[in-house]
Amino acid sequence: MSQGRPLIFGFNIDPMGHHNGAWRHPGSDPSKLHSIEYEIELAQKAEAAGFEMLFIADSLAFNHGAADETAFVKAFEPFTLFAAVASHTRYPGLVCTVSSTYTEPYNLARYLTSLDHVSHGRAAWNIVTTADPLSPKNFGLEAPVSHGERYAVANDVAEAAFALWDSWENDAVVADQGGGRFFDKKKVAPANYQGRYRSTAGPLNVVPSPQKRPVIVQAGQSPDGRAFAAKYAEVVYMVAQHIDDAREYYQDIKRRIADAGRDPKKVFVIMSVRVLVEPTSEAAEARNRELFDLLPLEKTLANVSKLIGLDLTSAALDDQIPELPEPGSTETFQTQLAMVRNLVARGQIRTLRDLGVLMNGGQGVLSITGAPQTVADEIQRWADAGVTDGFMILPQQTQVDGPNFTDLVVPLLKERRLMAGASPQKMTFRQRLNATAERG
Ligand SMILES: Cc1cc2nc3c(=O)[nH]c(=O)nc-3n(C[C@H](O)[C@H](O)[C@H](O)COP(=O)(O)O)c2cc1C
C-alpha cells in the first residue's frame, strides 16, 4: 500500500479510449461508440475487477472541429449513460461530468438527485467549468467566459445546488395516505439562494436521495481550481508528468483542505494515468507506434494549442517550443499550461515534436505503456512516493487496454496490495470513500 494508505481506483468507461486516434485502430470497433450494451459490459467488468468508481468525461462542443473528418463524436451524454449503467451495476461510484458554466443549478440538482435515486446512492458530480473556446457560442454567448469568472460561477452553482439539496430534510416525506399528508411542511424550506451569477428559489421538486448531495469531484490545478477543490471536493483528479510536480500539488491541496477546516484524509487526491498494456513490452511498443501513426502530430499540437491558449501549429515540428504564456495569463486550461511549462523548464522536452510525442494523442495525462509488470511497477512507483491517494485509469484504446488492464494488471496490483477491490457490501459511494479513508 502507498505509505500505508488504501488507494482508490477509477476506470474511464469511454468506449474508444483516451487516444484520439484509437477509433481508427483495427482493434477498435467504431460502432461500440453508440452501443449501450458495450458500455454496460465495460462497467460490469470494471466493477468485477474491483474499481471503486466509474468515470465519463464530457464536453459541450464539437471540440476537434466540424471541418476535420477524422474527429469523432460520442453517442451518450453522461446522465443517460450512467442511468443505464446504474441499473446494471451495484457498487462503484458513478462520476458524472456536468458543467457549472452551462448548466442551471436547478436542472443540475434535479438530474443528480435523480441519478442518485436510480443508482441507490452512487452519484458523483465531476464539476467542470468547461474551458474550451467553442462551447460559449453553443449557449448564445458571443465571448468566452473568463477563467476567473468561470470559477466564480462554479462557486455560485455549487452553493445554489447545495441549498436545493438541503431544501428537504431527510425525513420530510411522510406519505400518510389516511391523513392525506405527503410531506411535513416544517421539513421542507425554500433554498432562496441569491448569488452574484446564479440564483434559485427552490425547494427542489424531487424527494431527497440516499446521499442527498452527490459526491463532489473536481480537477482544476490553477489557484482558483485549487481553492475550489479545497472547499468542496471529496475526490480530486490530479495530472502530473513528474513525481515532484505531483508532490507539490498533493501537499498544497491537502494543506488547503486543512486550512478550509476539512479533514484532508477524507479527500482523495488521485493521479490520472493513461495505460496501454500488452502481454509483452514489444507488443505494447508496437501498438503504441500504430496509435501514434493514426493521428498526425499536427493534430495533437492543434489540440494542445487549444488547451494552453497558444498557437503551436504554425511553426515547424523541429522548432524549439516558443515562449509559453505566463501562468494565469490565458483563459484556457491552466493545468495543462503549467504542465507544459514544467516539462520545458526541466528540459524533458525541447521541440514541438517532443511535445507532440509526449502528448501522443492525449491531453497531458501521464502515459504508461508496457507489459503488465511494467505498468504495475510504474503505478507502484507513484503510489510508493506518497503523492497520490489512488489512480484514475484511462485506457489508451479501451477495447484492447480495458480488458488487458483488468485481466493482466489488476491481479498484480492486488497481489502487491495496492488495489483492495471494492467490498461487495451495500453502501453509498460516500460511505465507501469514508470507509476506505478510515482504514488508512
Ligand atoms: C482526469 C480529468 C478529467 C477531466 N474531465 C473533464 C471533462 O470531462 N470535461 C471538461 O470540460 N474538463 C475536464 N477536465 C478539465 C478540468 O475540469 C479543468 O478544466 C482543467 O484541469 C483546467 O483547470 P484549471 O484551469 O483550473 O487548472 C478534466 C481534467 C482531468 C485531469
The ligand as a MOL file (V3000), in Angstrom:
LIG
                    3D

  0  0  0     0  0            999 V3000
M  V30 BEGIN CTAB
M  V30 COUNTS 31 33 0 0 0
M  V30 BEGIN ATOM
M  V30 1 C -8.9370 13.3330 -15.2810 0
M  V30 2 C -9.5300 14.6390 -15.7670 0
M  V30 3 C -10.7750 14.6530 -16.3400 0
M  V30 4 C -11.3430 15.8280 -16.8170 0
M  V30 5 N -12.5630 15.7840 -17.3840 0
M  V30 6 C -13.0780 16.8920 -17.9180 0
M  V30 7 C -14.3130 16.8420 -18.6110 0
M  V30 8 O -14.9270 15.7900 -18.7200 0
M  V30 9 N -14.8050 17.9830 -19.1540 0
M  V30 10 C -14.1550 19.1830 -19.0590 0
M  V30 11 O -14.6670 20.1830 -19.5560 0
M  V30 12 N -12.9740 19.2660 -18.3970 0
M  V30 13 C -12.4200 18.1540 -17.8590 0
M  V30 14 N -11.2170 18.2230 -17.2310 0
M  V30 15 C -10.5410 19.5270 -17.1550 0
M  V30 16 C -10.6880 20.1700 -15.7930 0
M  V30 17 O -12.0220 20.2130 -15.3740 0
M  V30 18 C -10.1060 21.5730 -15.7960 0
M  V30 19 O -10.8260 22.4120 -16.6700 0
M  V30 20 C -8.6740 21.6030 -16.2210 0
M  V30 21 O -7.9510 20.6830 -15.4460 0
M  V30 22 C -8.0910 23.0100 -16.0980 0
M  V30 23 O -8.4160 23.5890 -14.8790 0
M  V30 24 P -7.6160 24.8490 -14.3270 0
M  V30 25 O -7.6080 25.8630 -15.4200 0
M  V30 26 O -8.3300 25.2900 -13.0940 0
M  V30 27 O -6.2350 24.3490 -13.9910 0
M  V30 28 C -10.6420 17.0570 -16.7200 0
M  V30 29 C -9.3670 17.0520 -16.1230 0
M  V30 30 C -8.8190 15.8670 -15.6680 0
M  V30 31 C -7.4710 15.9240 -15.0350 0
M  V30 END ATOM
M  V30 BEGIN BOND
M  V30 1 1 1 2
M  V30 2 1 2 3
M  V30 3 2 2 30
M  V30 4 2 3 4
M  V30 5 1 4 5
M  V30 6 1 4 28
M  V30 7 2 5 6
M  V30 8 1 6 7
M  V30 9 1 6 13
M  V30 10 2 7 8
M  V30 11 1 7 9
M  V30 12 1 9 10
M  V30 13 2 10 11
M  V30 14 1 10 12
M  V30 15 2 12 13
M  V30 16 1 13 14
M  V30 17 1 14 15
M  V30 18 1 14 28
M  V30 19 1 15 16
M  V30 20 1 16 17
M  V30 21 1 16 18
M  V30 22 1 18 19
M  V30 23 1 18 20
M  V30 24 1 20 21
M  V30 25 1 20 22
M  V30 26 1 22 23
M  V30 27 1 23 24
M  V30 28 2 24 25
M  V30 29 1 24 26
M  V30 30 1 24 27
M  V30 31 2 28 29
M  V30 32 1 29 30
M  V30 33 1 30 31
M  V30 END BOND
M  V30 END CTAB
M  END
